[in-house]
């Protein structure tokens, strides 16, 4: 009996470690070293901008403290808002990447349900693991920005003011990060518990969060414009106005309340920040608890959800229309599309690349001077919006092809299909086209509020033709059934291949957009641009058919061996427990 408390603590610790490792688990991570890299890589990406943002403001704060002391407080509040926003977006991105692991799923219930574990132990371990992830990310970012920001902003203040500024910064950023994180945890539990069809929502959230982070990192410095002049030249501090309903104002109020800044607006903001954050924490715990019990019930029910295939109905229809009665090619296309629809790792790869495209679009639009009038008339920076999105979605789709999904599932192709068959390429090509064409139409629909329906419809022919060429090129660069091979570390080679991506962006987005701009109002010229893209797509298809003769399914082999068996060691926690 004396051994029971240690055993309970051991089970809790094992479950915590298992849930933490689940955040970073992927079939592209094949060793403990790669797992550590997978954990450290995103965090390092987030910490570098957090370190340099306060350091680049040293000169600005020094000039404000010496020459314009009346601007020091507004500048401090301005930068505090920037750091609060960065903390919220960064933690949101991490939560978006870990979306599938933020709540219990059916597999968790099927594995843990039969074990001699209390529901409270499992739920507490899951909540503790999620809290550890939040603490690791938010504390790292807050410390990286809080220490230099407190020193820079309090350079001409007392040590007590510097410490108070640091405490205010840590409290505001940590509270803001907790608010966003718990809000996403609640949303994940609600969506997964109600219908189980959270794949599309996860993709949209990842795209928005990745886009927000990239745009914030790249364009936040340009949003701040500080000019110090002499006697005849006024001093200005300009930034885009933040709406009053924005949650950042709540946490800025908490920041200023801790710093001791007088004002009823700061007191009200601090109360709202604390109240709403406490509310979402309670909702996250409650929905996580309810989600586990819901998944236990679903684990006992038969799996008859057609949501995956229903979500790709249009894409599958396009692919099958192109393949005719070739059953092997149709099966390959269905496999590729179903894998993209149901797997978060492939969707995250596509979402990251689409976010890069959106960042480039925002950068091009920010170069527009004056009012919004130039945006709502045809110009290159407007006409290339759908083309840039389509191009980077194609890059993401091609990268996702190299990310394994469920390696043992590839035995279906190895044992039931021929070793050599051009149908594998035909199915992959049809799946790529079926995936790209609807997204091309959605991307072109973004031009409707800017240019009108008629101009957007005229431009859609060019966008779809370019999307076909990109899909053909993506299928041409693979010689295996997507998702069925182990990931090759370093395959992307971004350090060496980025010039190719830049050239591809110029050819696939800038050149067609420029040609469409010159052909505006001339349907014949627009048709020639679309025909050129279709000719390129046809040439790529011929090359793909010729190359498909060399496609070969690798001989069947087992993946992972003994490492496929995962053991929690729940019953072996306390050495010598049986002797007691």
N, C-alpha and C positions, 0 to 999 in steps of 0.2 A: 504493500500500500504506500510505503514511503517513496516508491519510485514513480508514482503517478504524476505528481506535479512536474518533475523534470521531463517526463515523457510528453506532457502537454506542451511545455515550453519548446521541446525539440520539434514536435509536429508543427507548431506555429512557425518556427524559424524555417523549417524545410519548405513549408508552403509559401512563406514570404519569398524565399530565394527562388522558388519555382515560378511564382507570379512575376517577380522582377525580371527573370531571364525570359519570360514569355513576351515582355515588351520588345525585346530585341531579337527574338527568335525569327529566323528566316532560313529558307533552304539555300540562300546564297552565302550564309555564314556557316562554314564547314569546320571551324576549329575555335578553341577558346580565344586564341589571339585575334582572330577575325571578329569574334563577338565583342571583345574589348574595343576594337577599332570601330565597330558599329555603334557602340555606346559613346565613344569619345568623339567621333567625327562630327555628328550634328551639334554636339555641345560646343566643340571648338569653333564651328562655323558661326554660332550665335555669340560666342564670347569675344571674338575679335572686333566686330563693330561696337560692342558694348564698351570695350576698353578705349577705342580711339575716339568715340564721340565726345567724351568729356575733355580729352586732351586737346582736341582741335579748337576748343573754346577757351583755352587759357588766355590768349591774347585779347579776346573780346571781353572777358570778365575783368582782366587787369585794366583795360582802358576804361571800362565802365566804373570800376572802383576808384580810379585816380581822377579821371576827367569828368565823368558824368555819374556821380553817385546816385542821382535820382532814378537812373535806369537799372540799377543793380537788382532791386527786388522784382521788377517786371521780367528782367532777363532770367532771374533764378526760377521764377514760376514757369516761364516759357520752357526752359530746359527740363524742369521737373515733369512737365506735361509730356515732353518728348520721351523721357525715360520711362514714364508710366505706360505710354503707348507701346514702346518697344517691349517692355516686359510682358504686356498683355498679348501682343502679336507673337512673340517668341514662344511663350508657353502654349499659346493656341496652336502653333505649328507643331510642336512636340506632341500635343494631344491629338492633332490630326494624323500624324504619322502613326501613333500608337492607337488609333481609333478602334481597331478590332479587339484590342486587349484592355480597353477601358471598362469593360463590363464582362459578365459571365456569358458564355455561349453554350450551345447544346453539348459540345465536346467536353467542356469543363464539367457539366453536370453528369455526363455519362461516365467520365473517368473518376471523379471524386465522389459521386453519389453512392456507389456501392462500398466505398471504403469506410472503415470504422471511425469516421470523423463527424463531429457535431457540426451542424450548419453554422453555428456561431463561430467556430474555429475557422472554417473556410471563409466566411464573410469577413471576419476581422483580419485575416491574413491578406485578403484581397485589398481591403481598404488601406491596410498598412503599406502594402506594396505600392499602391497608387499614391499614397502620401509621400513615400520615399522618393518616387519619381518627381513629384511636384517640388519637394524640398531640394532635391539635387539640382534641378534646372533653375528654379526661381531664385534660390539662394546664390547660385553661381553668378547669374546675370546681375542680381541686385548688388552683390559685393563688388563685382567688376566695374559697375557704374557708380556705386555709392561712395566708395573710398576716394577716387579721383575727383568726383563731382563735389563732394564736401570740402576737399582741400582747395579746389579751384574757386568755388563760390565763396568760401570763407577765408580767402587769403588775407584779407585785411580785417578780420574779425577775431574775437577771442577764441580760446580753445573750447570753452563751453558752448559757444555758438556753432563751432565746427562739429562738435559731438552731437549737438541737438539736430543739426542739419542732416548728419549721417543717419541718426535714428529715424527722423522723419522720412528720409528717402527710403530706408529699408522697410519701414512700416507701410508706406504707400505702394511701393512696387510689389512687395510680397502679397499685400491684400488684393491688389489688382490682378496679379497672376493667379491667386487662389480663386478669385471670382470667375475668371474666364475658364480655368481648368475645371472647376466644379460644375459650371454651367454646361460644358461639353460632356462631362461624365453623366450628368443628368439627362441630357439629350440622347446620348448613346444608349443609356439604359431604357429610356422611354421608347425609342424607335425600335430597338431590338426586342423589347418585351411585348410591344403591341402587335407588331406584324412580322418581325424577323427580316423585313426587306429594308435594310439600312444601307445597301451598297451604293445606290445612286446618291443618297444624301451624303455619305462619306466622301464620295468623289467630288461633289460640289464644294463641301467644306474644305477638303484638302486644297482644291484649286484656289479658293478664295483666300485661305490662310497663307499658302505659299506665295500667292501674288501680293498679298498685303505685306508680307515680310520682305520680299525682294524690292518692291517699290519703296518701302520705308527705308531700307538700308541704302538704296541707291539715290533716292530723290529727297530724303529728309533734309540733308544739308542745303539743297537748293531752295527749300521752303523757308529757310531762315535768312533774312536779309538785314544785316546790321551795317549802318553807315555812320561813321563818325566824321563830323566836319569841323571847320573852324568857326570863326565869328560869323561869317556870311553864309556858311553852309550848315544847314540844320542836321541834327542827328536823328536818325529814324530807326525804328525797330519794327519790322513788318513780318507777319506770318498769317497764314490762312486762319480765319476765325473758326473756332471749334464750337459747334452748336451747343446750346445750353442743356439739351437732353443727353449729351454724350456721357457715358459712365466715367470717362477720364476726368470730368469736372468733380465727380464725387471724391475720387482718390486724390486729386489736387487739393480739395478741401481738407482731407485728412492730413496731407503733407503740411499745409499751412497751419492747421490747428495744432499739430505737434510742434511746429517751429515757433508757435506763439504769435502768429500774425493776427491782429485784431480784425474782426469783421463777422457779421452774422452769416454771410454766405459761406464762409469757411466752416463755421460750426455746423450749418445745415448739411453741407457736403460730407463732412466727416461722419455725421450720424447716418446718412444714407449709405455711405461706403460700408460702414460696419454692419448696418442692418441687412443690406442686400447680400453682402458676403456671407453673413451667418445663415441667411435663408437658403442660399444655394448650397452651402456645406451640408445643411440638414437634408435638403432635397437629394443631394448626391448620395449620401449615406442611405437614405430611405429607398431610393430607386435601385441602388446596387443590391440592397437586401431583398427587395421584392423581385429583382431580376434573377437572382439565384434561385429563389423558390419557383419562379415562372419557368426557368430553364429545366429544373428538376421535373416539372410536369411535362414539358415538351419532350424530355428525354425518354419518357415512357410512351409517347405517342408515335405512331408511324410517320416516317418522313415522306410526305406527299406534297411538298411545296413546289409549285411550278413557277415560282417567282423569278428564278434565275433565267429560265428560258423565256418567260413572258417579257422580261426586261430587255431581251435582245431580239424580240420578234421582228422588228423592222430590219435590223441588220442581217438576221438569218434569211429573211425573205429575199433581200438583195443578193446575198451570196448564193442562195439556191437558184435564183433566176439566172445567174451567170453560169452555173455548173450543170444545169440540165439534170440528166438522170444518172450521172456518175456518183454512185453511192459512196465510194471511198473518198472522193473529193468533198462530198457533202458532209460526211462524217468528220473529216478533218476541219472543215470550216466551222461546223457546230462546236467541235472541241475548242477551237481557238477563241471563238466568240464567247462561249460559256465560261471559259477560264478567265477572260478579261472581265466579264460581268461580275463574277463571284469572288475574285481574289483581290484583296486590298493592296498587296505588294505591286502587282502590275498596274493597278489604278494610280497608286502613288507615283510611280515612275512617269506615267503619262501626265499626271497633274503637275508635277514639278516642271516638266518641259513646257507645258501650256502656260504655266506661271511665268517662265522666262519670256515667252512670247508676249504676254500681257505687259510685262515690265518694259520691253522694247517699244510697245505701242504707246504706253504712257509717256515714256521718254520722248518719243517723236512728237506727241501732242503737246508736251510741256514746252517744246521749242517754239510753239506758236505764240506770237506776240499779240498784244491787244486783247480785244474781247473775244467772245465765243463765235463771232461771225465766221472766221476762217475755218472753223471745225465743221460747220454745217454746209459747206460747199465742196464740190469735188476737188481733191488735191491728193498728192501721193500719200501723205501721212494718214489720210482717211481711207482711201481705196485699198491700202495694203493691210488694213486691220484684219479682215477675215483670212487673207493670205498668210499673214504671219502666224495667226493662231493655227491654221491648218498645217503649216510647215512644221511648227514645233510639236504639234500633236503627232504628226507623222514620225518625227524624231523620237518622241517618247514611245510610240507604238513599236518602232523597230528595236529600241532598247529593252522594252518589256518582253519581246520575243526571246531574249536571252536570259530572262529571269525564270528559273524553274518554278513550277506550280506544285505538282505532286509527283515526284519522280517515279514512285512505283506505278502510277497510272500509265506511264509510257509503255509498260509491258503490254498493254492492249494493242499498241501499234506493232510492237516487236513480235508478238506471238500470233496475232490474228490478221496482220496485214503483210503484203509482200515487202521484201527488202528494198526493191527498187520500183518506183512508180512515180510518174509525173503528176499523178493525182494529188500527192501530198503538196506539191508546189501550187497546183491549181486551187486546192482548198485554202491554203495560206493566203494566196493572192486574193481570192474571192472574199475571204474574211477581212483582209485589210481594206479592200474597197468598200465592203459593207459597213465597216466601222467608220471609215473616213467620210463617205459621201453624206450621211445624215448630219455629221458634225460640221461639214463644210456649209451645208444649208443653214444650220443654226448660227454659225459664225457670220455668214453673209446677212442674216436677219438683223445683226447689230447695226447695219447701215440704214435700215428702214427709217428710224427716227432722225437720222442725220441727213440723208439724201432723198428720202421718199421711197415709196414702194416700187415705182417704175424704174428708177435708177438702180436700186438694189437688185431687182429681178434681172435687169440687163447685166449687171456685174456677176450674178450668181453663175451664169454659164462659164465664165472664166474661172471662178473659184472652184467649181466642181471639176472642170477639166484639169486644173492644177492638182486638185486632190487626187484624181485618178492617177496622174503621173507620179505623185509622191507615194501612193500606195503600191504602185508597180515597182518603184525603186526600193521600197522597204522590203517587199517580198523577194526582190532580186538579190539582196544582200544576205539572205539566210539560206542554208542548204540542209535544213533539218526541220522537223515538225516543231513549232514553237513550244516552249515551256517543258520540253521533255528531256533536256540535257542539263547536267549540273552547271552551275554558273562558273565561268572562267574569271578568276580574280583579275582586276585591272583591264577587263575587256573594253571598257568605254574609252580609255586613253584620252581623256578630255584635254590633258596637257599638250598632246601632240596633234589632236584632230580638230581643235577648235577652228583653225583656218578653213577646214572643209565645211564646217557648219556655217561659218560666215559667208563663204562663197555660195553655199546652197541657199542661204537666206536671201542673198542678192539675186540669185537666178530665179528662185521660186516665188519671191514676194515683191521685191523692189522692181524688177524688170517688168513683170506683168502689170503691176500697179501703175508704173510710169507709162506703159503702152496704153493701158485703159484710160489714163488721164488724157493722153493725146487723141484717143479715139472716142472721147465723150461726145455723144450725140450722133455718132456714125455707127449704125448697127452692123454694116458690112465690115468695118474695121474691127469691131468687137468680135464678130464671128471669126475673123482671121486669127485673132489672138487665141480664142478657144480652140480653133482647129490646130494651131501650132502646138498647143499643150497636148491635144489628143494624139497628134503624130508622135510626139515624144513618148507618150504613154504606150502607143502601139509598138514603137521600137523597143521599149523596155520589156514589153510583153513577149516579143519575139525572142529577145535575149533570155528572158526567164524560161521560156519553153525549151530553148536549146540547153540551158544550164540544168534544167530539171532532170535531164537524162542522167546526171551524175548524182542526184539525190540518193542517199542510201540510209536506211535505218540501221543504227549501230547494233551489233549482236547483243542479245539479252545478257545482262549482268545485274547482279544485286547491288543495290545502293546502300551504303552505310554499314552493312553487316550487323555486328552486335550492337552498334551505336543506335540502331533503330529502336531498341528496347529501352524505354525510360522508366526508371525506378525511383520512387520517392523515398524509399527507406523509412517509411513511417514506423515500422515495427522494430527498427534497429537503431533507434535514436540513442538510447542509454546503454553504453557498454556494461555488460554484467548484470543487466536488469533481471534476466531469468534466474540468475543465481540468488538474487534477493527474494 
